[in-house]
Amino acid sequence: MDLNIKINDKGHLDIGGADAVDIADEFGTALFVIDENRIRDNYNRFYNAFSKYYPDFRVYYACKANTNLAVLKILEEEGCCIDAVSPGEVYTSKKLGFDGDRILFTGNNVTTEELKFVYEQGAVINLDSVSALKRLAEVIDPNGVKISFRVNPMVGAGHHDHCITGGVMSKFGIMESEAVEVYKLARELGFNPVGMHSHIGSGILDPEPFKLAIESTMDIAGKVHQEAGIDFEFVDFGGGVGIPYTPEESIVDIDKFAEENIKLFKEKLEEYDMGNPTMYLEPGRYLVGDASVLLVRVNSVKQSYRKFIGVDAGFNTLLRPAMYDSYHHIVVANRMNDEAVEKVDIAGNVCESGDLFARDRMMPEVEEGDLLAILNAGAYGFTMSSNYNSRPKEAEVLVKDGECFVVRERETFDDLFNKQIIPDHLE
Ligand SMILES: *Cc1c(COP(=O)(O)O)cnc(C)c1O
């Protein structure tokens, strides 16, 4: 089993050297707990694997996975760059000390004002359409401004249909057939188009779709280089490297993954005589997914037509099971060594039938008061959470070598009133 699980000598879940039971007692539940060293390890394992084979390599963290400021700071310290998909992510990264040239903005259906704002923040803009190119040219002086384009490499892959971002059904990127013209147009407008980008999907454990994406993206880049005379400074193959969520899935052998993909990349560079552009990758999930758990308390055990284990969080806290039908492994953090003996449903506290963290899950006998840990909650966990059902958002705690730091305070009921205004006639 490749899941990131450590058990201490009390038989409790260990998170970064701290006891999950103590953490829950001190900070309450539900609670996101982030292991700092795991993020650092994930980053370095990823960076080293690729840079070993191709030193002109940069990691752009796809920060939509987890925008907690402490998480961003950790990655900034490690030398990571940022893949931002909204002006808010650009703004946040800048505030935290990422230089503009370490931020790549890949927007989708962004307004002209947003493009202008992102440009003024100094981020490099990766355009998704001819429309965005023309609109950007109207609001800034395009002379010499470095930009790139997202292309659709006609390869898609991912753990769920919602997460496949290449191919004929995808709203992302420009078509291969228009690529040469778009780069020419960019240059005519005065821009300096120096990059090409693709991102085929998310949660990919199999290296094959990746290789296809590299091949296909490089064929487009090669054509643009030869027919439009563009010298690429970077080629970006997006993110999507998966992590195991189930006990049956295996971790990606990142060294082999890097070796095979870089080999292909170099072959294509040579085939099209493209020199040595920097290679970018944009992992989100891979860097932060297995670094966090969501701790929840069992508050009711109910034998109905099925057996329901009720906990103090719902899909407002962790949306992935409801949204993508995702599997998250769940352990009893205070009795880690107990055998699984029965099948139960683990249900949240939101008033919807779909609010389940697990259906028919083999678990030890769970009692009220037990502490459950929902694993791999670090990516698309807090960032997709909401106040649905008027639930204040949960706190987040960072663990570093056994020491705990609150990195986000728990919201209060009063926070539910934020920014709302009752008009005078209703007072
Ligand atoms: C979401 C996203 C990523 C990261 O995806 P992961 O599966 O978390 O690695 C990378 N690039 C872009 C453009 C994205 O939208």
The ligand as a Gaussian input file, in Angstrom:
#p B3LYP/6-31G(d) Opt

LIG

0 1
 C       -5.440000      22.357000     -12.382000
 C       -4.302000      22.662000     -13.250000
 C       -3.048000      22.071000     -13.031000
 C       -2.771000      21.074000     -11.935000
 O       -3.450000      19.908000     -11.978000
 P       -3.067000      18.765000     -10.909000
 O       -3.874000      17.609000     -11.348000
 O       -3.451000      19.243000      -9.562000
 O       -1.608000      18.518000     -11.034000
 C       -2.003000      22.449000     -13.837000
 N       -2.161000      23.336000     -14.839000
 C       -3.345000      23.930000     -15.100000
 C       -3.448000      24.913000     -16.190000
 C       -4.448000      23.604000     -14.327000
 O       -5.620000      24.185000     -14.596000

